[in-house]
Amino acid sequence: MIGRILFGLLIVFAGVIMSSGASAEMKLEKATFAGGCFWCMEPHFEKLDGVKEVISGYTGGHKVIPTHKEVSACIAGHAEAVEVIYDPTKVTYEKLLDILETDRHR
């Protein structure tokens, strides 16, 4: 009987530790920017402290799986885009917008 109680308390204690660890995890946010060449946009976001990942792709078009040639030729209706996964405690959305605006004027 005492063994079962101790085992039950151990499980509850382990659950509390796991719960408190989960709440300490960082919460990442996502921002998607389209406009221009994604290969040109990627490096400016990737070098920022707090940016965890930059994913290139296409958005907004009518073709389900466009090729880069079709997007570049403006026949798929898509724009090149980047999705930026970032930690808002290290880099703000406003900073990402500044980077995008600066990139457009280069």
Contacts in CASP RR format, 6 or more apart in sequence:
PFRMAT RR
TARGET T0000
AUTHOR 0000-0000-0000
METHOD contacts of the structure
MODEL  1
MIGRILFGLLIVFAGVIMSSGASAEMKLEKATFAGGCFWCMEPHFEKLDG
VKEVISGYTGGHKVIPTHKEVSACIAGHAEAVEVIYDPTKVTYEKLLDIL
ETDRHR
26 87 0 8 1.000
26 89 0 8 1.000
27 87 0 8 1.000
27 88 0 8 1.000
28 52 0 8 1.000
28 85 0 8 1.000
28 86 0 8 1.000
28 87 0 8 1.000
28 88 0 8 1.000
29 85 0 8 1.000
29 86 0 8 1.000
29 87 0 8 1.000
29 88 0 8 1.000
29 93 0 8 1.000
30 83 0 8 1.000
30 84 0 8 1.000
30 85 0 8 1.000
30 86 0 8 1.000
31 83 0 8 1.000
31 84 0 8 1.000
31 86 0 8 1.000
31 93 0 8 1.000
31 96 0 8 1.000
32 59 0 8 1.000
32 81 0 8 1.000
32 82 0 8 1.000
32 83 0 8 1.000
32 84 0 8 1.000
33 41 0 8 1.000
33 81 0 8 1.000
33 82 0 8 1.000
33 84 0 8 1.000
33 96 0 8 1.000
33 100 0 8 1.000
34 59 0 8 1.000
34 60 0 8 1.000
34 79 0 8 1.000
34 80 0 8 1.000
34 81 0 8 1.000
34 82 0 8 1.000
35 41 0 8 1.000
35 79 0 8 1.000
35 80 0 8 1.000
35 81 0 8 1.000
35 104 0 8 1.000
36 79 0 8 1.000
36 80 0 8 1.000
36 104 0 8 1.000
37 80 0 8 1.000
38 56 0 8 1.000
38 57 0 8 1.000
38 80 0 8 1.000
38 81 0 8 1.000
38 82 0 8 1.000
39 56 0 8 1.000
40 103 0 8 1.000
40 106 0 8 1.000
41 54 0 8 1.000
41 80 0 8 1.000
41 82 0 8 1.000
41 100 0 8 1.000
41 103 0 8 1.000
42 54 0 8 1.000
42 56 0 8 1.000
42 82 0 8 1.000
44 99 0 8 1.000
44 102 0 8 1.000
44 103 0 8 1.000
45 51 0 8 1.000
45 54 0 8 1.000
45 82 0 8 1.000
45 84 0 8 1.000
45 96 0 8 1.000
45 99 0 8 1.000
46 54 0 8 1.000
48 86 0 8 1.000
48 91 0 8 1.000
48 95 0 8 1.000
48 96 0 8 1.000
48 99 0 8 1.000
49 90 0 8 1.000
49 91 0 8 1.000
50 86 0 8 1.000
50 87 0 8 1.000
50 90 0 8 1.000
50 91 0 8 1.000
51 84 0 8 1.000
51 85 0 8 1.000
51 86 0 8 1.000
51 87 0 8 1.000
51 91 0 8 1.000
52 85 0 8 1.000
52 86 0 8 1.000
52 87 0 8 1.000
53 84 0 8 1.000
53 85 0 8 1.000
54 82 0 8 1.000
54 83 0 8 1.000
54 84 0 8 1.000
54 85 0 8 1.000
55 82 0 8 1.000
55 83 0 8 1.000
55 85 0 8 1.000
56 80 0 8 1.000
56 81 0 8 1.000
56 82 0 8 1.000
57 80 0 8 1.000
57 81 0 8 1.000
57 82 0 8 1.000
57 83 0 8 1.000
58 66 0 8 1.000
58 71 0 8 1.000
58 76 0 8 1.000
58 78 0 8 1.000
58 79 0 8 1.000
58 80 0 8 1.000
58 81 0 8 1.000
59 78 0 8 1.000
59 79 0 8 1.000
59 81 0 8 1.000
60 77 0 8 1.000
60 78 0 8 1.000
60 79 0 8 1.000
61 76 0 8 1.000
61 77 0 8 1.000
61 78 0 8 1.000
61 79 0 8 1.000
62 76 0 8 1.000
62 77 0 8 1.000
63 70 0 8 1.000
63 76 0 8 1.000
63 77 0 8 1.000
63 78 0 8 1.000
66 76 0 8 1.000
66 77 0 8 1.000
66 78 0 8 1.000
67 76 0 8 1.000
70 76 0 8 1.000
70 78 0 8 1.000
71 77 0 8 1.000
71 78 0 8 1.000
71 79 0 8 1.000
71 80 0 8 1.000
84 96 0 8 1.000
86 96 0 8 1.000
END
